[in-house]
Amino acid sequence: MRHLPVLACLVILLCAGSSLGDEPGDRAQITLKLHVHFLQSDDPLLDAPAEKIDLEDFVKTINQVWKSAQIQFKLKRTSTYRADNKQAEERYVALFELDEAAFRKEGGQQFVRLLPHLRNEKNTFHIVYLHTMPHGFGGRYLPEQGVVVLPQTKYAKYSRAGRERGVTGSRPVEPKVMAHELGHALSLPHVRLHGNLMTSGPQSRGLERGMGLNERQIEAARKIAGTGKAFIRDGDRPALPDNQQPPINRILTEQQRASFTEGIKATQAEGQALTRKLAAARKELAESGDEATNELRGQVRLLQKELADLRQQVIDQIRPAVTPQQRQQLRRPPPSRQP
């Protein structure tokens, strides 16, 4: 009987020991490789010199963040590249003229056009750097491609006047932004939690993003990390609700949309030429800064009008003809999204 307390203590110790394996610190470490690509471009809004980023310091910081999940990243290689075609760069630069809602909608498609050819590398996560993004965006994860896109510099306070003066900001994007976007690459969505790594910046007013991860996030991230591949959104994208459809799709009949498509194809060469001229004029305006002339500003406005007139010309030639009611709806913004 005198041995029972000893046996009881052994049972307690054994049970306690078996539970230690479930603690975060006792998880097996998962190491993932990073391949970082730097975009080279003649446009200052895109060009991302590799020497501007201390990647070793960045990786050290993100590993501190992900230590609680026993996920670590190792810099495998870096490379530089140029976009496949000039038009892809021009379309990206044009995003700086959009409001934030339009940028959120159109930005992803333009980022994809800028991506390098990505090899299927085992246990490798791809990060693409460009100079800056519109509206102060600090990064973006493309779930269909499994690629993180990051700016080197936080864009200065956005305004059309600022864009014309070539204001691109001077505040480097912090390493924790990379850690956040890699969280998306590990399947984690945004949350509204104070001090959490996945708290969305300006969208979560009153909440400060930190470096914390809860157990549910850690389990989900480790599940993806264990595959050695970034999270890819499966299946086709769901159809956009009516209030998010482009005006042409929402307002025109099927026959009218087909006619509009034919008209766009017929004017494609002219439209592309005008787009290239407009991009060149905008670039010259940005580089001129405070010395930009009224003549140059007028040239930009004229090219913008010519592009708008070309689109209107296509609409005027749609058959069956666009009714006055349809024209009025095309000029209106789409209805607001229901909560």
C-alpha positions as CSV (number, residue, x, y, z in Angstrom):
1,M,0.0,0.0,0.0
2,R,2.9,2.3,0.7
3,H,3.9,2.1,-3.0
4,L,0.5,3.5,-4.3
5,P,1.5,7.1,-4.0
6,V,4.7,6.4,-6.0
7,L,2.7,4.6,-8.7
8,A,0.2,7.4,-8.8
9,C,3.0,9.9,-9.3
10,L,4.4,7.8,-12.1
11,V,1.0,7.6,-13.8
12,I,0.6,11.4,-13.5
13,L,4.1,12.0,-14.9
14,L,3.5,9.6,-17.8
15,C,0.2,11.2,-18.7
16,A,1.8,14.7,-18.4
17,G,4.7,13.5,-20.6
18,S,2.3,12.2,-23.3
19,S,0.5,15.6,-23.5
20,L,3.8,17.5,-24.1
21,G,3.9,16.2,-27.6
22,D,0.8,18.3,-28.4
23,E,2.5,21.5,-27.4
24,P,3.4,23.9,-30.3
25,G,7.1,23.7,-29.4
26,D,7.2,19.9,-29.8
27,R,5.8,19.9,-33.4
28,A,8.1,18.7,-36.1
29,Q,9.6,21.7,-37.9
30,I,8.5,22.1,-41.6
31,T,11.0,24.0,-43.8
32,L,9.8,25.6,-47.0
33,K,12.0,27.1,-49.7
34,L,11.5,30.6,-51.2
35,H,12.2,31.6,-54.8
36,V,12.2,35.4,-55.0
37,H,11.8,37.1,-58.4
38,F,12.6,40.8,-59.1
39,L,10.8,42.5,-62.0
40,Q,13.1,44.7,-64.2
41,S,11.3,47.4,-66.1
42,D,12.0,50.8,-67.7
43,D,8.9,52.1,-65.8
44,P,9.8,53.4,-62.3
45,L,6.5,52.1,-60.9
46,L,7.5,48.6,-61.8
47,D,11.3,48.3,-61.6
48,A,12.4,46.4,-58.5
49,P,16.2,46.3,-58.1
50,A,17.2,43.2,-56.0
51,E,19.7,45.2,-53.9
52,K,16.9,47.3,-52.4
53,I,15.7,44.4,-50.2
54,D,17.7,42.7,-47.5
55,L,16.2,39.3,-48.1
56,E,18.3,37.6,-45.4
57,D,16.9,40.0,-42.8
58,F,13.4,39.6,-44.2
59,V,13.6,35.8,-43.9
60,K,15.0,36.0,-40.4
61,T,12.0,38.2,-39.4
62,I,9.3,36.0,-41.0
63,N,10.8,33.0,-39.4
64,Q,10.4,34.6,-36.0
65,V,6.8,35.2,-36.8
66,W,6.2,31.6,-38.0
67,K,8.3,30.0,-35.2
68,S,5.1,29.4,-33.1
69,A,3.8,27.1,-35.9
70,Q,7.2,25.4,-36.4
71,I,7.2,26.5,-40.0
72,Q,10.4,28.0,-41.3
73,F,11.4,29.5,-44.7
74,K,14.7,29.2,-46.4
75,L,15.8,31.4,-49.2
76,K,16.5,29.0,-52.1
77,R,17.3,31.4,-54.9
78,T,16.7,34.8,-56.4
79,S,16.3,35.8,-60.0
80,T,15.4,38.8,-62.2
81,Y,13.1,38.9,-65.2
82,R,11.2,41.2,-67.5
83,A,7.5,41.0,-68.4
84,D,6.8,39.1,-71.6
85,N,5.3,42.1,-73.3
86,K,5.2,45.9,-73.0
87,Q,1.4,45.9,-73.0
88,A,1.3,44.0,-69.7
89,E,3.4,46.8,-68.1
90,E,1.2,49.5,-69.6
91,R,-1.9,47.8,-68.2
92,Y,-0.4,47.7,-64.8
93,V,0.6,51.3,-64.8
94,A,-3.0,52.2,-65.9
95,L,-4.2,50.7,-62.5
96,F,-2.8,53.8,-60.8
97,E,-5.6,55.8,-62.5
98,L,-8.4,53.7,-61.0
99,D,-10.2,54.2,-57.8
100,E,-9.6,51.6,-55.0
101,A,-12.7,49.6,-55.7
102,A,-11.8,49.2,-59.4
103,F,-8.2,48.4,-58.5
104,R,-9.4,45.6,-56.2
105,K,-11.4,44.2,-59.1
106,E,-8.9,44.6,-61.9
107,G,-5.6,44.4,-60.1
108,G,-5.3,40.6,-59.9
109,Q,-5.7,40.1,-63.6
110,Q,-3.0,42.6,-64.4
111,F,-0.6,41.1,-61.8
112,V,-1.0,37.7,-63.5
113,R,0.1,39.3,-66.9
114,L,3.3,40.5,-65.2
115,L,4.3,37.1,-63.6
116,P,7.5,35.3,-64.8
117,H,7.5,31.8,-66.0
118,L,7.3,29.8,-62.7
119,R,9.0,26.4,-62.6
120,N,7.4,23.6,-60.6
121,E,10.0,23.5,-57.8
122,K,9.5,21.1,-54.9
123,N,8.7,22.6,-51.6
124,T,9.1,26.1,-53.1
125,F,7.0,29.2,-52.6
126,H,7.3,31.9,-55.2
127,I,7.5,35.7,-54.3
128,V,7.4,38.3,-57.1
129,Y,8.7,41.9,-56.3
130,L,7.8,45.0,-58.1
131,H,8.4,48.6,-57.1
132,T,5.0,49.7,-55.7
133,M,1.2,49.2,-55.8
134,P,-1.7,51.7,-56.0
135,H,-3.6,52.9,-53.0
136,G,-0.9,51.9,-50.4
137,F,-1.4,48.2,-50.9
138,G,1.4,46.3,-49.1
139,G,1.0,43.0,-51.0
140,R,-1.3,40.5,-52.7
141,Y,-1.6,36.8,-52.9
142,L,-2.9,35.3,-56.2
143,P,-4.7,32.1,-55.1
144,E,-5.2,30.8,-58.6
145,Q,-1.4,30.9,-59.3
146,G,-0.1,30.3,-55.8
147,V,2.2,33.4,-56.0
148,V,2.8,36.2,-53.5
149,V,3.2,39.7,-55.2
150,L,5.0,42.3,-53.0
151,P,6.0,45.9,-53.5
152,Q,9.3,47.2,-52.3
153,T,7.9,50.6,-51.5
154,K,4.7,51.7,-49.9
155,Y,2.9,54.0,-52.3
156,A,2.6,57.6,-51.0
157,K,-0.8,59.1,-50.3
158,Y,-2.7,58.5,-53.5
159,S,-4.0,61.3,-55.6
160,R,-4.1,62.0,-59.4
161,A,-1.9,65.0,-58.8
162,G,0.6,62.9,-56.8
163,R,0.6,60.4,-59.6
164,E,1.4,63.1,-62.2
165,R,4.2,64.4,-60.1
166,G,5.7,60.9,-59.9
167,V,5.1,60.5,-56.2
168,T,5.7,56.8,-55.4
169,G,6.5,57.1,-51.7
170,S,9.7,56.3,-49.8
171,R,8.6,54.0,-47.0
172,P,9.9,50.4,-47.5
173,V,7.4,47.6,-47.0
174,E,8.1,45.8,-43.8
175,P,9.0,42.1,-43.5
176,K,5.9,41.3,-41.6
177,V,3.9,42.1,-44.7
178,M,5.7,39.2,-46.4
179,A,4.9,37.0,-43.4
180,H,1.2,38.0,-43.7
181,E,1.0,37.2,-47.5
182,L,2.8,33.9,-46.9
183,G,0.0,33.3,-44.4
184,H,-2.5,33.5,-47.3
185,A,-0.2,31.2,-49.3
186,L,-0.6,28.8,-46.4
187,S,-4.4,29.0,-46.8
188,L,-5.2,31.5,-44.0
189,P,-7.9,34.1,-44.6
190,H,-8.2,37.5,-43.1
191,V,-9.5,37.7,-39.5
192,R,-10.6,40.5,-37.2
193,L,-8.4,39.8,-34.2
194,H,-6.3,42.3,-32.4
195,G,-2.6,41.5,-32.7
196,N,-3.1,38.7,-35.2
197,L,-0.8,38.3,-38.2
198,M,-3.8,37.8,-40.5
199,T,-5.7,40.9,-39.4
200,S,-6.4,42.9,-42.6
201,G,-4.8,46.4,-42.3
202,P,-7.0,49.3,-43.3
203,Q,-10.1,47.0,-43.6
204,S,-10.1,46.3,-39.8
205,R,-10.3,49.7,-38.3
206,G,-9.6,49.8,-34.6
207,L,-7.7,46.6,-34.7
208,E,-3.9,46.5,-35.0
209,R,-2.1,43.7,-36.9
210,G,0.5,41.9,-34.9
211,M,2.4,38.7,-35.3
212,G,0.2,36.3,-33.4
213,L,-1.3,33.0,-34.6
214,N,-4.0,31.0,-32.9
215,E,-4.1,27.2,-32.8
216,R,-6.7,26.9,-35.5
217,Q,-4.5,29.0,-37.8
218,I,-1.4,27.0,-37.0
219,E,-3.1,23.7,-37.7
220,A,-4.5,25.0,-41.1
221,A,-1.1,26.4,-42.1
222,R,0.8,23.3,-41.2
223,K,-1.6,21.2,-43.2
224,I,-0.7,23.1,-46.3
225,A,3.0,23.4,-45.4
226,G,3.1,19.7,-45.1
227,T,2.3,19.4,-48.8
228,G,5.3,21.6,-49.8
229,K,3.1,23.7,-52.1
230,A,1.3,27.0,-51.7
231,F,-2.5,26.9,-51.3
232,I,-4.3,27.0,-54.7
233,R,-7.9,27.8,-54.9
234,D,-9.6,24.8,-56.5
235,G,-12.2,24.9,-59.2
236,D,-13.6,27.7,-61.3
237,R,-14.3,31.1,-59.9
238,P,-17.9,31.5,-58.9
239,A,-19.9,33.8,-61.2
240,L,-20.0,37.4,-60.1
241,P,-23.3,38.6,-58.6
242,D,-25.3,40.9,-60.8
243,N,-24.2,44.0,-58.9
244,Q,-20.5,43.2,-59.6
245,Q,-20.8,42.3,-63.3
246,P,-19.2,44.7,-65.8
247,P,-21.9,47.2,-67.1
248,I,-21.8,45.7,-70.6
249,N,-22.7,42.3,-69.2
250,R,-25.4,43.6,-66.9
251,I,-27.1,45.9,-69.3
252,L,-26.8,44.6,-72.9
253,T,-28.6,41.7,-74.3
254,E,-26.7,38.6,-75.5
255,Q,-27.0,39.7,-79.1
256,Q,-25.8,43.2,-78.3
257,R,-22.8,41.9,-76.3
258,A,-21.8,39.8,-79.3
259,S,-22.0,42.9,-81.5
260,F,-20.0,44.9,-79.0
261,T,-17.3,42.1,-78.9
262,E,-17.0,42.3,-82.7
263,G,-16.7,46.1,-82.6
264,I,-13.9,45.8,-80.0
265,K,-12.0,43.3,-82.2
266,A,-12.3,45.6,-85.2
267,T,-10.8,48.5,-83.3
268,Q,-8.3,46.5,-81.3
269,A,-5.2,47.8,-83.2
270,E,-6.3,51.4,-82.9
271,G,-7.1,51.0,-79.2
272,Q,-3.8,49.3,-78.5
273,A,-1.9,52.1,-80.3
274,L,-3.7,54.8,-78.3
275,T,-3.1,52.9,-75.1
276,R,0.7,52.8,-75.8
277,K,0.7,56.5,-76.5
278,L,-1.2,57.3,-73.4
279,A,1.1,55.1,-71.3
280,A,4.2,56.9,-72.8
281,A,2.7,60.3,-72.2
282,R,1.8,59.4,-68.6
283,K,5.3,58.2,-68.0
284,E,6.8,61.4,-69.4
285,L,4.4,63.4,-67.2
286,A,5.4,61.4,-64.1
287,E,9.2,61.9,-64.9
288,S,8.7,65.6,-65.5
289,G,7.5,66.1,-61.9
290,D,7.0,69.8,-61.1
291,E,8.4,70.8,-64.5
292,A,5.6,69.1,-66.4
293,T,4.2,71.5,-69.0
294,N,0.5,72.3,-69.6
295,E,1.0,71.0,-73.1
296,L,2.0,67.6,-71.8
297,R,-0.9,67.5,-69.4
298,G,-3.2,68.4,-72.3
299,Q,-1.8,65.6,-74.4
300,V,-2.6,63.1,-71.7
301,R,-6.2,64.4,-71.4
302,L,-6.5,64.3,-75.2
303,L,-5.4,60.7,-75.5
304,Q,-7.8,59.8,-72.6
305,K,-10.6,61.4,-74.6
306,E,-9.7,59.6,-77.8
307,L,-9.8,56.3,-76.0
308,A,-13.2,57.1,-74.5
309,D,-14.5,58.3,-77.9
310,L,-13.3,55.0,-79.5
311,R,-15.3,53.0,-77.0
312,Q,-18.3,55.2,-77.5
313,Q,-17.9,54.7,-81.3
314,V,-18.2,50.9,-80.7
315,I,-21.2,51.3,-78.6
316,D,-22.9,53.6,-81.2
317,Q,-22.5,50.8,-83.8
318,I,-24.0,48.0,-81.7
319,R,-26.8,46.1,-83.3
320,P,-29.6,46.0,-82.2
321,A,-29.0,49.6,-81.3
322,V,-28.4,50.5,-77.6
323,T,-31.6,52.2,-76.3
324,P,-31.5,55.6,-74.4
325,Q,-32.3,53.7,-71.2
326,Q,-29.4,51.4,-71.7
327,R,-27.0,54.3,-72.4
328,Q,-28.1,56.0,-69.2
329,Q,-27.5,52.8,-67.2
330,L,-24.0,52.4,-68.8
331,R,-23.1,55.8,-67.3
332,R,-24.3,54.9,-63.9
333,P,-22.2,53.0,-61.3
334,P,-23.4,49.5,-60.5
335,P,-25.8,49.1,-57.6
336,S,-24.2,48.8,-54.2
337,R,-23.6,45.3,-52.8
338,Q,-26.2,44.1,-50.3
339,P,-24.9,43.2,-46.8
